[in-house]
């Protein structure tokens, strides 16, 4: 009878120990999840800010073009358009140099 009680107490102590360990792991996991959520929110805000700034910059760029009343572009597309514009300017300069030589 005494052995049964000591085995039961040992099982309760071991179970309690494992429950405490599991609670600690869950607490740490919740902290990590919260950190990842904050990181994701920060990155989403940065991306949204870039898109807004990109739209604003592009709107300023095309403001003088007749008929353009609104423009909505992502930052990536805006950068692509700027690079294409730079390439166009370079090509125009080369064409002008070739025509000046002839």
PyMOL commands that place a pseudoatom at each C-alpha (Angstrom):
pseudoatom trace, name=CA, resn=UNK, resi=1, chain=A, elem=C, hetatm=0, pos=[0.000, 0.000, 0.000]
pseudoatom trace, name=CA, resn=UNK, resi=2, chain=A, elem=C, hetatm=0, pos=[2.824, 2.380, 0.857]
pseudoatom trace, name=CA, resn=UNK, resi=3, chain=A, elem=C, hetatm=0, pos=[4.514, 1.619, -2.471]
pseudoatom trace, name=CA, resn=UNK, resi=4, chain=A, elem=C, hetatm=0, pos=[1.317, 2.456, -4.356]
pseudoatom trace, name=CA, resn=UNK, resi=5, chain=A, elem=C, hetatm=0, pos=[1.112, 5.855, -2.674]
pseudoatom trace, name=CA, resn=UNK, resi=6, chain=A, elem=C, hetatm=0, pos=[4.772, 6.628, -3.352]
pseudoatom trace, name=CA, resn=UNK, resi=7, chain=A, elem=C, hetatm=0, pos=[4.374, 5.571, -7.014]
pseudoatom trace, name=CA, resn=UNK, resi=8, chain=A, elem=C, hetatm=0, pos=[1.279, 7.776, -7.331]
pseudoatom trace, name=CA, resn=UNK, resi=9, chain=A, elem=C, hetatm=0, pos=[3.111, 10.732, -5.765]
pseudoatom trace, name=CA, resn=UNK, resi=10, chain=A, elem=C, hetatm=0, pos=[6.101, 10.162, -8.062]
pseudoatom trace, name=CA, resn=UNK, resi=11, chain=A, elem=C, hetatm=0, pos=[3.791, 10.078, -11.096]
pseudoatom trace, name=CA, resn=UNK, resi=12, chain=A, elem=C, hetatm=0, pos=[2.087, 13.294, -9.978]
pseudoatom trace, name=CA, resn=UNK, resi=13, chain=A, elem=C, hetatm=0, pos=[5.474, 15.010, -9.462]
pseudoatom trace, name=CA, resn=UNK, resi=14, chain=A, elem=C, hetatm=0, pos=[6.785, 13.818, -12.849]
pseudoatom trace, name=CA, resn=UNK, resi=15, chain=A, elem=C, hetatm=0, pos=[3.555, 14.859, -14.619]
pseudoatom trace, name=CA, resn=UNK, resi=16, chain=A, elem=C, hetatm=0, pos=[3.674, 18.255, -12.913]
pseudoatom trace, name=CA, resn=UNK, resi=17, chain=A, elem=C, hetatm=0, pos=[7.300, 18.678, -13.956]
pseudoatom trace, name=CA, resn=UNK, resi=18, chain=A, elem=C, hetatm=0, pos=[6.470, 17.884, -17.613]
pseudoatom trace, name=CA, resn=UNK, resi=19, chain=A, elem=C, hetatm=0, pos=[3.471, 20.235, -17.517]
pseudoatom trace, name=CA, resn=UNK, resi=20, chain=A, elem=C, hetatm=0, pos=[5.649, 23.063, -16.207]
pseudoatom trace, name=CA, resn=UNK, resi=21, chain=A, elem=C, hetatm=0, pos=[8.192, 22.414, -18.966]
pseudoatom trace, name=CA, resn=UNK, resi=22, chain=A, elem=C, hetatm=0, pos=[5.420, 22.416, -21.581]
pseudoatom trace, name=CA, resn=UNK, resi=23, chain=A, elem=C, hetatm=0, pos=[4.005, 25.677, -20.198]
pseudoatom trace, name=CA, resn=UNK, resi=24, chain=A, elem=C, hetatm=0, pos=[7.451, 27.266, -20.443]
pseudoatom trace, name=CA, resn=UNK, resi=25, chain=A, elem=C, hetatm=0, pos=[7.846, 26.063, -24.050]
pseudoatom trace, name=CA, resn=UNK, resi=26, chain=A, elem=C, hetatm=0, pos=[4.411, 27.463, -24.915]
pseudoatom trace, name=CA, resn=UNK, resi=27, chain=A, elem=C, hetatm=0, pos=[5.305, 30.797, -23.335]
pseudoatom trace, name=CA, resn=UNK, resi=28, chain=A, elem=C, hetatm=0, pos=[8.532, 31.005, -25.344]
pseudoatom trace, name=CA, resn=UNK, resi=29, chain=A, elem=C, hetatm=0, pos=[6.670, 30.008, -28.496]
pseudoatom trace, name=CA, resn=UNK, resi=30, chain=A, elem=C, hetatm=0, pos=[4.098, 32.766, -27.912]
pseudoatom trace, name=CA, resn=UNK, resi=31, chain=A, elem=C, hetatm=0, pos=[6.928, 35.292, -27.537]
pseudoatom trace, name=CA, resn=UNK, resi=32, chain=A, elem=C, hetatm=0, pos=[8.492, 34.116, -30.809]
pseudoatom trace, name=CA, resn=UNK, resi=33, chain=A, elem=C, hetatm=0, pos=[5.135, 34.274, -32.596]
pseudoatom trace, name=CA, resn=UNK, resi=34, chain=A, elem=C, hetatm=0, pos=[4.566, 37.813, -31.337]
pseudoatom trace, name=CA, resn=UNK, resi=35, chain=A, elem=C, hetatm=0, pos=[8.045, 38.817, -32.507]
pseudoatom trace, name=CA, resn=UNK, resi=36, chain=A, elem=C, hetatm=0, pos=[7.363, 37.372, -35.977]
pseudoatom trace, name=CA, resn=UNK, resi=37, chain=A, elem=C, hetatm=0, pos=[4.010, 39.163, -36.117]
pseudoatom trace, name=CA, resn=UNK, resi=38, chain=A, elem=C, hetatm=0, pos=[5.682, 42.461, -35.279]
pseudoatom trace, name=CA, resn=UNK, resi=39, chain=A, elem=C, hetatm=0, pos=[8.374, 41.791, -37.898]
pseudoatom trace, name=CA, resn=UNK, resi=40, chain=A, elem=C, hetatm=0, pos=[5.736, 41.044, -40.518]
pseudoatom trace, name=CA, resn=UNK, resi=41, chain=A, elem=C, hetatm=0, pos=[3.761, 44.169, -39.635]
pseudoatom trace, name=CA, resn=UNK, resi=42, chain=A, elem=C, hetatm=0, pos=[6.929, 46.244, -39.868]
pseudoatom trace, name=CA, resn=UNK, resi=43, chain=A, elem=C, hetatm=0, pos=[7.813, 44.790, -43.270]
pseudoatom trace, name=CA, resn=UNK, resi=44, chain=A, elem=C, hetatm=0, pos=[4.252, 45.259, -44.550]
pseudoatom trace, name=CA, resn=UNK, resi=45, chain=A, elem=C, hetatm=0, pos=[4.341, 48.884, -43.413]
pseudoatom trace, name=CA, resn=UNK, resi=46, chain=A, elem=C, hetatm=0, pos=[7.712, 49.441, -45.128]
pseudoatom trace, name=CA, resn=UNK, resi=47, chain=A, elem=C, hetatm=0, pos=[6.456, 47.898, -48.376]
pseudoatom trace, name=CA, resn=UNK, resi=48, chain=A, elem=C, hetatm=0, pos=[3.269, 49.963, -48.246]
pseudoatom trace, name=CA, resn=UNK, resi=49, chain=A, elem=C, hetatm=0, pos=[5.312, 53.098, -47.576]
pseudoatom trace, name=CA, resn=UNK, resi=50, chain=A, elem=C, hetatm=0, pos=[7.551, 52.355, -50.563]
pseudoatom trace, name=CA, resn=UNK, resi=51, chain=A, elem=C, hetatm=0, pos=[4.514, 51.835, -52.779]
pseudoatom trace, name=CA, resn=UNK, resi=52, chain=A, elem=C, hetatm=0, pos=[3.024, 55.109, -51.621]
pseudoatom trace, name=CA, resn=UNK, resi=53, chain=A, elem=C, hetatm=0, pos=[6.310, 56.958, -52.105]
pseudoatom trace, name=CA, resn=UNK, resi=54, chain=A, elem=C, hetatm=0, pos=[6.787, 55.294, -55.485]
pseudoatom trace, name=CA, resn=UNK, resi=55, chain=A, elem=C, hetatm=0, pos=[3.336, 56.365, -56.607]
pseudoatom trace, name=CA, resn=UNK, resi=56, chain=A, elem=C, hetatm=0, pos=[3.949, 59.894, -55.394]
pseudoatom trace, name=CA, resn=UNK, resi=57, chain=A, elem=C, hetatm=0, pos=[7.306, 60.164, -57.153]
pseudoatom trace, name=CA, resn=UNK, resi=58, chain=A, elem=C, hetatm=0, pos=[5.898, 58.766, -60.368]
pseudoatom trace, name=CA, resn=UNK, resi=59, chain=A, elem=C, hetatm=0, pos=[2.921, 61.132, -60.221]
pseudoatom trace, name=CA, resn=UNK, resi=60, chain=A, elem=C, hetatm=0, pos=[5.330, 64.056, -59.891]
pseudoatom trace, name=CA, resn=UNK, resi=61, chain=A, elem=C, hetatm=0, pos=[7.327, 62.693, -62.812]
pseudoatom trace, name=CA, resn=UNK, resi=62, chain=A, elem=C, hetatm=0, pos=[4.362, 62.496, -65.185]
pseudoatom trace, name=CA, resn=UNK, resi=63, chain=A, elem=C, hetatm=0, pos=[2.495, 65.512, -63.860]
pseudoatom trace, name=CA, resn=UNK, resi=64, chain=A, elem=C, hetatm=0, pos=[3.421, 67.571, -66.921]
pseudoatom trace, name=CA, resn=UNK, resi=65, chain=A, elem=C, hetatm=0, pos=[2.139, 65.027, -69.452]
pseudoatom trace, name=CA, resn=UNK, resi=66, chain=A, elem=C, hetatm=0, pos=[-1.178, 66.055, -70.983]
pseudoatom trace, name=CA, resn=UNK, resi=67, chain=A, elem=C, hetatm=0, pos=[-4.109, 63.800, -70.220]
pseudoatom trace, name=CA, resn=UNK, resi=68, chain=A, elem=C, hetatm=0, pos=[-2.544, 62.071, -67.220]
pseudoatom trace, name=CA, resn=UNK, resi=69, chain=A, elem=C, hetatm=0, pos=[-4.762, 62.566, -64.217]
pseudoatom trace, name=CA, resn=UNK, resi=70, chain=A, elem=C, hetatm=0, pos=[-3.805, 59.644, -61.975]
pseudoatom trace, name=CA, resn=UNK, resi=71, chain=A, elem=C, hetatm=0, pos=[-1.151, 56.952, -61.789]
pseudoatom trace, name=CA, resn=UNK, resi=72, chain=A, elem=C, hetatm=0, pos=[-0.954, 53.924, -59.517]
pseudoatom trace, name=CA, resn=UNK, resi=73, chain=A, elem=C, hetatm=0, pos=[2.196, 51.793, -59.633]
pseudoatom trace, name=CA, resn=UNK, resi=74, chain=A, elem=C, hetatm=0, pos=[4.034, 49.508, -57.308]
pseudoatom trace, name=CA, resn=UNK, resi=75, chain=A, elem=C, hetatm=0, pos=[7.556, 50.485, -56.303]
pseudoatom trace, name=CA, resn=UNK, resi=76, chain=A, elem=C, hetatm=0, pos=[8.995, 47.614, -58.340]
pseudoatom trace, name=CA, resn=UNK, resi=77, chain=A, elem=C, hetatm=0, pos=[7.209, 48.689, -61.520]
pseudoatom trace, name=CA, resn=UNK, resi=78, chain=A, elem=C, hetatm=0, pos=[8.246, 52.292, -60.915]
pseudoatom trace, name=CA, resn=UNK, resi=79, chain=A, elem=C, hetatm=0, pos=[11.912, 51.291, -60.727]
pseudoatom trace, name=CA, resn=UNK, resi=80, chain=A, elem=C, hetatm=0, pos=[11.528, 49.242, -63.909]
pseudoatom trace, name=CA, resn=UNK, resi=81, chain=A, elem=C, hetatm=0, pos=[10.077, 52.268, -65.703]
pseudoatom trace, name=CA, resn=UNK, resi=82, chain=A, elem=C, hetatm=0, pos=[12.885, 54.522, -64.493]
pseudoatom trace, name=CA, resn=UNK, resi=83, chain=A, elem=C, hetatm=0, pos=[15.496, 52.065, -65.740]
pseudoatom trace, name=CA, resn=UNK, resi=84, chain=A, elem=C, hetatm=0, pos=[13.741, 51.833, -69.099]
pseudoatom trace, name=CA, resn=UNK, resi=85, chain=A, elem=C, hetatm=0, pos=[13.662, 55.614, -69.304]
pseudoatom trace, name=CA, resn=UNK, resi=86, chain=A, elem=C, hetatm=0, pos=[17.403, 55.789, -68.601]
pseudoatom trace, name=CA, resn=UNK, resi=87, chain=A, elem=C, hetatm=0, pos=[18.043, 53.199, -71.327]
pseudoatom trace, name=CA, resn=UNK, resi=88, chain=A, elem=C, hetatm=0, pos=[15.914, 55.222, -73.739]
pseudoatom trace, name=CA, resn=UNK, resi=89, chain=A, elem=C, hetatm=0, pos=[17.901, 58.381, -73.000]
pseudoatom trace, name=CA, resn=UNK, resi=90, chain=A, elem=C, hetatm=0, pos=[21.160, 56.493, -73.594]
pseudoatom trace, name=CA, resn=UNK, resi=91, chain=A, elem=C, hetatm=0, pos=[19.865, 55.164, -76.919]
pseudoatom trace, name=CA, resn=UNK, resi=92, chain=A, elem=C, hetatm=0, pos=[18.709, 58.623, -77.966]
pseudoatom trace, name=CA, resn=UNK, resi=93, chain=A, elem=C, hetatm=0, pos=[22.192, 59.999, -77.216]
pseudoatom trace, name=CA, resn=UNK, resi=94, chain=A, elem=C, hetatm=0, pos=[23.808, 57.257, -79.291]
pseudoatom trace, name=CA, resn=UNK, resi=95, chain=A, elem=C, hetatm=0, pos=[21.448, 57.940, -82.202]
pseudoatom trace, name=CA, resn=UNK, resi=96, chain=A, elem=C, hetatm=0, pos=[22.224, 61.645, -81.946]
pseudoatom trace, name=CA, resn=UNK, resi=97, chain=A, elem=C, hetatm=0, pos=[25.987, 60.936, -81.937]
pseudoatom trace, name=CA, resn=UNK, resi=98, chain=A, elem=C, hetatm=0, pos=[25.639, 58.705, -85.011]
pseudoatom trace, name=CA, resn=UNK, resi=99, chain=A, elem=C, hetatm=0, pos=[23.589, 61.310, -86.844]
pseudoatom trace, name=CA, resn=UNK, resi=100, chain=A, elem=C, hetatm=0, pos=[26.129, 64.034, -85.952]
pseudoatom trace, name=CA, resn=UNK, resi=101, chain=A, elem=C, hetatm=0, pos=[28.995, 61.921, -87.337]
pseudoatom trace, name=CA, resn=UNK, resi=102, chain=A, elem=C, hetatm=0, pos=[27.325, 61.464, -90.738]
for i in range(1, 102): cmd.bond("trace and resi %d" % i, "trace and resi %d" % (i + 1))
show_as sticks, trace
zoom trace
